[in-house]
Every structure is written in structure tokens, then in C-alpha cells.
């Protein structure tokens, strides 16, 4: 509530007829002040400001009038004008405790915690019993602590905590634009561009020449990979505030990043892949904070590495690109292609499914179906590998390969080996027969090559000896076969009988 203490006007000793300034209308000023007080009570603060201003025009040396107008400005959230009036009031009357209190409140609202504590100390010295002073002292200390913590978190690059601190501080310093700009800057660094832009635009509606707000807009464009437009805004911010060093530094990074990225692109287009790899690597060293651009640089470098046959490096770059931008469809697709080439079929399928979740197109569904088929095929037995032949092997080549492998793994050949070795060789022997049974049957082979399920033999119900006997004869009591290099049936031979 504005002061109604008329003793704040002019000391009585100075109001004698000989000392009264003829341009001062004391009575008229008091009337205007009283009218202003009535509007203040009705919460019509702008009308109260108008009437207090008229009172000041009639008596510009009355500290209480400035104090009253300061209070009205504060209630109307015009803290800068309120601060000016509070400072004027204590200049006119250095013993005006309410003036110092209002000065302290304005400093707090504007985020000037140190200045607030100085003003509040003067108010306390003049009026130690005023409880409102201690409450404002507490608010000033809260601001000081949030500022300290925010600085500490900023140095640690913990931008989320800085946002939290600035949010909390802004509840106390309701008109502190620097707090809002610091929050907006951190939101930009966190990739929350819409929120940051909203704060910046609100600030520019209040002051079109707010260099910090222009800088935040530039930062959002820069981190959203709109570098060319960002450069223009950085330049504008520097025109408004030539000493805005962070704008100057980021402008330098933006220009360097754009140039190095372009060098990489040109080298890639012209087939100079090793140079492109180097240029993209240099670009990645410019600014760790530019997440979106760095994700694209990683993807670009993955493309180049894959052209050079460096699939492991390319996959690693795709991994980082996806960590930086979890919705980077191109990076998922490229990684899936690379994983397929490296026969990492489960990883490829996972990526294709992720892409289909984000973009449900026919093409992406086809990728998923093909990846599932490849995975299924990779998990079944590779009959060609078992026999050691290619997919275009002729019938005679299949028979020759089968004979060679069957002789190599026949259980009787390993009868003197350990039990573990015997079991393993028996398994391989049966697989050879299973593989030959499928690949020697044109219909089954065709279905196998297409990745379809086949009603072929399985090791659980398959007797590989039957096929073996087709090639080598024997199979009844007394029948036998001599393995070269064995022992028992004669020099250099190993004899066994089918039974």
C-alpha cells in the first residue's frame, strides 16, 4: 500500500512563506495523491500511476509521491520504472525506509540479488522491526543460491539443471529477462527448440532490440541444422550488441562447420572418398553441442566408409548418429544394410522394424519381410557349407562332395577317438547325409534356395547310413569298407563292417 504519510513532503522548517517554491502546489499535489490512493485501493494501478504523476508534477520534491508511484508500477509489473521511482525517493529522502524496501523488491524482481541485499540492509538499518524486509532478504538469498548452482551446472554442461535453477529463480525474480534467456539458451542446447524459440519471441515482443533473444533464435536455427539462416541472426545479434562474445564465437563455429561440411560433400560427390572421410572427421571436431548437424555428419561419414569397404567403421558412425537423433530414419536404414552385409541379421531386422514403426510404408514393410526371411535362412543349416559346394554345384559335384565328407566324418573312422569327438563326428556325418538328401532333390533344393520350409530329413529321424551304403555298398553282416590310412585290415588301411 502506498504511503499516506504527509510528513514525507518537505520539512516544516522549509515551508515558511519565504522558502516555498512558487512553482510547487503542495495542496493540489496532496489532492492528486489522495485520488491516486483511491484508485490504488481499487487495483486500478495505471490510473493510480497517472494521478501520482500529476502529484509529482505539482510537487516534484516529495519523496512519498515517488514511493507511491513506485508501488503502483510494481503492482502493474513495470519493475524498471518502479525501480527508478524508488531510487528517486531515497535520493530525495535518505531516511525513507519504505523507499529502500521498494528498491530492494524491484532489484529482486529484476534478478539483481546483490543490489537488493544492499538496499534491504539500508531499509533494515532504518526500520529494524519491519518483518517484510527479512522476507525480501530471504528472497534475495534464494536468488543468489540459484545463480551459484546454475553457474556450477553450466560449467559441468548439465543444461537440464540450469533450466531447473532458472525456472525456480524466475518464480522469485518475475521480471528477470537474463534468467529467461539463460533458460532459453539451455533449452536450445538440449534440442528443445520450440520452447526456446517461444521464450525468445516473447522477449522480442517486449524489446525488439533484445540481442540475447536474437542470439537464442540464431542458436535454435544453428542447432536445428539451419546454419545459413543462423549466421544471419548471429550477425544481427552482434549488430545489436557488439560485445556479445558468445554470439561471436558461435558465429565462427557456424561458418567453419558449414565450410567443412561442404568440403566433405564436394569430395564425396567427386568420388574422393578418403578426402571426404577426413573432411567429415574435421567437421565433427568443431562443436560437440551441435547434435543434429553432427548426426548428419556421422551418417555422411558412414556412407563414405561403406564406399571404402570399411563396414565396421560405418556401423560405428551409424550407431552414434542414432544416439544423437533417435528418429534418424536414414541412419537406421544404412545400419541395417551394413549389418546385412556383415551377416548380422538380427540387428538388421531390429533396425528395419524400428523404421517401420516410425514410417509405416510398403517399402519399409518389404524391408522387414526380407530381413525376417534372411534371419530365418541364417538360422537354418547351411547345406552348401556342410558339403563344401557352391549353390550352382552339379549333380556329380554334389555326389563327389558328399563322398569326401562322408568318408571324413564316418563314425567308424573315429572309433578310437574320445567319446566327445565320436559324438561330434557322428553329428557331422548325419548332416552330410541330410544335406545331400535335400540338395540332390530338385524340388526340395528349389524350396530350400527360396528360404521356404521343406519337409526334408532331420537328424532326429534320419539314417545317414542308408545314403552312405548307396555309394559304397555293404550294409549287411560281413559287409565292409576299407579306409585308406587306417589300421587293422592291412598295411595303410582301416576296416569296418556295417552291422
PyMOL commands that set and color helices and strands:
alter all, ss='L'
color gray80, all
select helices_A, chain A and resi 6-8+12-14+26-41+45-58+63-75+79-92+97-109+113-126+131-155+159-172+177-189+193-206+211-223+227-240+245-269+273-284+291-307+311-324+329-341+345-358+362-379+383-387+395-409+411-414+419-439+442-449+464-472
alter helices_A, ss='H'
color red, helices_A
select strands_A, chain A and resi 480-484+493-497
alter strands_A, ss='S'
color yellow, strands_A
deselect
rebuild
show_as cartoon
